[in-house]
Amino acid sequence: MPGKEENFSEWYNEILQTAEIMDVRYPVKGLYVWFPFGFAMRRYVYDLLRSLLDRDHEEVLFPLLVPEQEFMKEAEHIKGFENEVYWVTRGGQNELDVPLVLRPTSETAIYPIFKLWIRSHRDLPIKVYQIVNTFRHETKHTRPLIRLREITSFKEAHTAHTTWDDAENQVKDAVKLYKDFFTQLAIPHLITRRPEWDKFPGAAYTIAFDTIMPDGRTLQIGTIHNLGDNFARTFDIRYEDAEGEQQYANQTCYGISERCIAALISVHGDKKGLVLPPEVAPYQVVIVPIVFSDERKAEILDAAGSLLLRLKEEGVRVVLDDRDERPGAKYYRWEQKGVPLRVEIGPKDLDEGVYTLARRDGNPKSKVRFDEIFDRIKTTFEDIHANIQKNAEEAFKSKIKDCRTFDEIKDATKSGVARIYWCGNPDCGQRIEDQLDLSLLGISEETDDHGSCIVCSKGNSRVSYLARTF
């Protein structure tokens, strides 16, 4: 395959097809089909996300269609999506009495129901989430998993609280949850507070998670919004406090889409194909019998089949490749699909009472005795994850450059991200973006480091990042 740093677009498109993640041939622009293997990967990633959310959230499901009158209530929010909306205006041959919107996101579908659910302070907090498809009429260059017209796997959480401080604490909890999620995927990330002009429409502020892709551009992989009482006032979401007074609820929402799958593929993959953390690999182990002749074929296949059953009993996601193919062709196929661990069984292995282990992350092959295989697989999975994470973090850090001048920024963002100081003044921020044709990701939420603003030289300015973005 082409190198992902040299030609990311070609590498990315090829890996989607050869690893059987998404089929791009669906005859509608911006819509794609999940292959079974890709959908299995998606399932394990979202199972991980669900396990984190289910600690203190409840899963719900709201309708896809939003009535026009509800959608149009929140003017600032709608202004952010007005050019991306798909409208449903007919049912069969009949014009609908009320035009309907395919949700671009679900605030205007969920919050009219929150109004009905919330009556007293005893009803709060509410913490719910759903994983659904959303629709946005993207006019830019569409790209599978990155920029879509149908987002097939949009996790959106919505919470309601009695006070601003409670909502603030929920934002902090959401940041911790996302950090845990992306750490388990071994995806390094930046956490920033978006500039005022780039926040979620209708939010008090937005915090975003971004990773750095192989070509140096950043990909937004998660957002968290403190909505204050803005939507509560629009949709009349009020509760009776302990003193019997009516108060508006304070709300948050936070989303992750299948961009997390795009990041998983892109951050870890290499020239051979996918490289996956064992936690989310559709197959964690592939067993490859090494058969040179018919003389011991039955014995080798029996040993492979026995190992297959034993690993399945231990809960390992395992596949036996007993196809009539050369071993090298089998190795290549499963390396493309990112299977973390390959177990080879040949005549010499049988004679010695060992299996040969080959790791997808590139470490040398090793031998393990038959009776030690289960413990070795567990520790090897942990080591593979740690190694994948270390490699990703090293590549990530190498793409971030400290910059003190606009010329340094231009040079740094050819292949990565510029780290600067920004005073937070919108005039300075807009000047940076306009002159450099870059995106100001915002002020870092991860450091208290201070310096002089790169535009106005004001001291006590905060760390910020500039990048080309998807």
N, C-alpha and C positions, 0 to 999 in steps of 0.2 A: 504494500500500500504506500501511497505518497506520505511524506513526513507531515505531521500535523502542524508543526511550526512554519514550515515552508509554504504549504498550501492547505490551510485549514479547511476551506470550503470543499475542496475536492476530497480530502481525507474524510470529512464528516459525512458527506453524501454517500461515499463508498461504504463506510462502516455501517450506516443505517441499513443498507441493502445486504451486504455480505454477512453481517451478523444477524440478519433477519429481525431487525427492531421495528422499522416502519416501512411500509410500501408507499411510495410517493406517487403512484400512478393513478390515484383516484381522480376522476374527471371533473373536479371542482377545485379551483385555485385555493390554496390555504387549508385544505382538508386532506387528511392522511389516514392510512389504515394501520392499525397495530398488527404485526405478525404475532403468532402465539408466543414465540420466545420473548419478544419485546414486551408483550403484555404481561408475561410472567414476571419479568424484571420490574415492571411498573407495579405489579401487585405487591411484591416484597418490599419495595421502597415505601409504598403507601401503607402497608401493614405496619411498618416501623413508625411512620408518622401517626397513624391511628393509635398505636400503643402509647405514644407520648401524650396525645390529646385526651385519651380516654381516662387518664388519671384524674382529671377534674372537669372535663367537658362531656357533653352528651351529643351524640350524632343525630342529625335531623335530615329531612329532605323537603325542600320547598319547590314549588312549581317552576318550570322553565319560562312560562309566559307571564308577563307583567302588564297589567292594564295601563293604558296611556295616562289616565288621570293620576295614578300613583307614581308612575315613572317621572312625570313632569313636575311633581311637587317640589323637589329639591333643585332649585335653579342652578346653583354652583356645581352640584354633582353632575347634573345632566349636561352642563356646558362642557364638562370634561370628556363626555362620551357621545356628544350629539352627532359627530361625523362617523361614528363607528357602529351605529345601531342598525340592526335588522328589524324591519317592521312586518308584522303579519296583519294583513288587512282584509283577507277573504277566507271564508270557510266554504270549501267547495266552490260553487258558482255565486255564492251570496256575499255581499259586502258585510263585514262585521259592524255591529252597532258601536263597539268600542275597539279601536285599533289596539293591538297587542305588541309588545316588545319581546324579542328573544334576549334573555338577560345578558348584559355585558359584564355584570357583577350583580349581587343580589340584595343590596341594601334596600332598594325600593320594593322588593318582594317580601322581605323578612320583616321590616320595621312596622308596616301596618298590622302585622300579627303580634309583634311585641306589644303594641298598644293594647291589644286585647288580653294578652297574657299577664301584663304588669298592672297591678292595682295598689299593692301595698309594699312598704319597704321589706316586708317578710318574703316577697316574691323575688327579691334580689339577693345576690347577683344571679344573672342568667349567663351561662356559658355554653354555647352550642356551636357545632360546626357541621358542614356538609362537604362532600366531595362530588362535584357535578361538572357538567359541561357548560361552558359559557361561549358566547358568540360576539365577535367584534370584526367589523368590516375593515380589516387592515388594507391600506392602500400602498404600504411600503413593500419591499421585497419580502415575500413570505419564505419561511424556512422551517422544516419539520422540528417540532418540540420547542422552537425558539420564538418564532413569530407566526401566529396562526390565525385563521378566521374562526375555527372551532377549537377552543381549548378544552380538551376532553377530560382533563383531570385537575380541576381547579378546587383546591382545598381552601375554603373560606370559613374562618371562625368569627363569630359575632357575640359580643358580650355586653351586658348592661349592668350598671352599678349605681349606688346611691350618690356617690360624690366623685368629684374630680380626682381626689387623692386615691380612691379605690380604683378608678380607671387607670391612673398612672402606675399603680402597683401591678395591674394586669398587663400593661405594656411591658414592664420589666420582666414579668413571668413569661410573656410571649417571647421576648428576646432570649431568655434562658432556654426555652423550649427549642427555638430555632437553632441556637448554638449547639445544643445536644444533638439535634437531628442531623445537622450538616457535619458535625464531628463524627457521628456514626457512619456517615457516608464518606468520610475522609476528604471532604471538600473544604479547602481553606476559603476564607471570606473576609470582606471588609464590612463593617457595620457603621453606617453614617446616618445623620439626620438630614434629610433632603432639604435643599433650598426652598424657600417659600413658594417660588414659582413652579416647583416641580413636585409639590406634595399631592397626595390623593385629593381629588375634588371633594370639598366639604369637610375635610379633616382639619383639626387644629394643627397637627404636624404629622409627619411620616418618617419612620425609621426604615431603612432598607438594608438588605443583605445583598452583596455583589461578590461574585467570584471573577477571576481573571482567566479568560479563555486562551488557548494556545497561540492565537494570533495577536495577543496583547489587548484585545478589546474586553470590556467588562460586560458581564451578563447579570442582570438583576434577577435574583433567585428567591427572594422573599421580601414581603413588605408588612409593616405593622403600623397601624394608624390609631392615634387618639382622636376620637371624633368629638370629644367634649359633649355638650348638649345640643349641638347643631341639628343633628337628625331628629333628636327627641323633640325639639321645638317644631320642626317641620311636620312630623308625624304624630305630634301630641302624645308622646310617650311619657306619662307622668305616674308618680306613685305618691301614696299618702305616707308621710314620715311619722315618727313615733309621737310627735306632738299634734298629729292630725292635719298638718299643712300639706298642700299639694306641691310637689317638687318635680322638676324635669330630671329624667335619668341621664347619666353620663355613660357614654358608650365607647367601645373599641372594636376594631375589626382587623384581621390579619390573614394574608393569603400566601399560598405557595402553589405553583402550577407545575406542569410537566417540564418546565425549564430545569427543575432539579434533576430530571433524567438526562437532559442535554448536558448539564454540568458534569454529572457522573460519567457519562460517556467521554466527554471532551477532556476533562482534567486528567483522567487516569489512563485513557487509551494510548496505544503506541502503534508502530508500523505494522504489527501483526494483527491488531484489532482491539477488542475490548480488554480492559483489565478491571475486574470487579472485586470490591470487598466481599468476602464470603457471606456476610449477613444478607446481602441482597442479590446474590448470583442465583439465577434460575436453577442451574446445576452447580453444586459446590465441588463435586468430585466426578471425574470421568474415569472409568476403568477401561483400560486398553489391553486386551490379551495380545501377546506377541507370539504368533504361530508361524514357524518356519516350514513346517511340513505336517503331514497328516499323522505322523507317528505319535505325537503327544498332544494332538489338538484337543481330543476329548478331555484329557486330564487338565489342560490349561483352562478350557472353557468352564469346566466344572468348578475349578478354584475361583475363577472370576465370578461365576454365578453365585457361589456361596458367599463371597465377599459382598456382592451387591445386596443380597438379602440381609446380611448382618448389618451393613451400613444403614439400610432403610429402617431396620428395627431401632437403630440408634438415633433416628430422626435426621440423618444426613440426606440432603437432596443429591441423588447420585444417578448416573446413567452408565450403562454398559454398552460400549461400542464394539459389537461383535460382527460388524459388516465385513464383507469380503473385500477389504481394501488394504493397501499397504499401510504399515504403522505411521509412516511419515505423513501420509494424507490425512489420517485421523488426528494426528497431533495438530496439524495446521487448522483443521476444521474447528477443533475445540479451543485452540488458542484464539481464533477469530472471535469466538463467542465468550471469551473471557473466563472460562471455567478456572477457578483458583488453583485446583490441585488435580494432577493426573496420577493415577496409580497404574503402573505397568506390571504385567505378570507374564513372564516368559519361562522357558525351560530351565535356565540357570537360576532364576528366582525360586522356582519350585524346589530345585535341588538344595538351595541354601536356606530355604524356609523364610524367605524375605519377600517384601514388595519393594519396588522402586518408585520413589515419589519424585515428581517433577512439578515445581511451582511455577505458576503463570507470571509471577512478579520478577522472574529472571534469576533467582538464586539457584545454585548448583543442585543437581539431583542428589538424592540420599537414599539409603536403604533403611528399612524398618522391619523388625521381626513380625511374624504373623500375629503373635499374641499381644503386641504393643501398638497395633495399628490405630485403635480408637483414641487412646491418649495422645498419640503422635498427631493425628488429624486435628484434634482440638487445639493443641498448642501451636500447630502449624497455621491454622486459621488465624489465631491471635497474632502470630508473627507476621503473616501476610498483610493483615490490616495495618499493623504498625508500620511496616515497610512502605506500603502504598501511601499512607498518610505522610510519612517523612519525605518521600519523593515529591508528593504534591505540594507540601509546604515549602520545600526548597525551591521548586520551580516558581511558586507563587511569589515568594519574597524576592527572587531574582528579577521579577518583572516590575518591582516598585522602586522608583528612583526619587531621591530628594532633589527638589529643584528650587532655585532662587531667582531665575530669570525666565522670561518667555521663551528665549532660545533653548534653554535647557528643557523646558516643558515640551517644546516641539520635538526635540530629539528623543526624550523619554517615551512619549506617547506613540512613537512609530511602532514600538513593539511591546508597550507596557503601560504603566500608570504613573502619573506624576504626583508626588506627595508635596504639598505646598502648605503655606500658612495663609489663611483667609480671615478677615476681620468679621465676616458675617453680613456686611453691608450689601444689600442687593445691587447697588450701583457698581461696586467692585466686582461682584460675582458676574453680573451681566457683561461687564467689560471683558472679563476673562473669557467667557464663553464666546462672545461675538468676535473678538480678535483672533482667537485660536481655533474656532470651530470645533470645540470640544464640549463635553458635558461635565459640569461641576457636580460631583456625586454628593457633596455636602460635607458637613463637619463630622469628624470621627467621633464615635461613641466609645472608643476603646482606649483613648489616651488623653491625659490632661496636659500634654506637652504644649508649650506656647512659643510664639515667635512673632516676627514682623510680617504684616500682610504683604503679599507679593505685589499688590497694586498701590496701596496708599501708604505702606510702611508703618501703619499703626501697630504699636506693640500689643502684647497680650492677645494676639490673634491665635486661632485654633488650627490644628492639623486638619487639612481637607485633601480631597483627591480629585484629579482631573483625568479623564480618559475618553477614548473613543468607545462607543457603546453599541450594543446590538439593539 
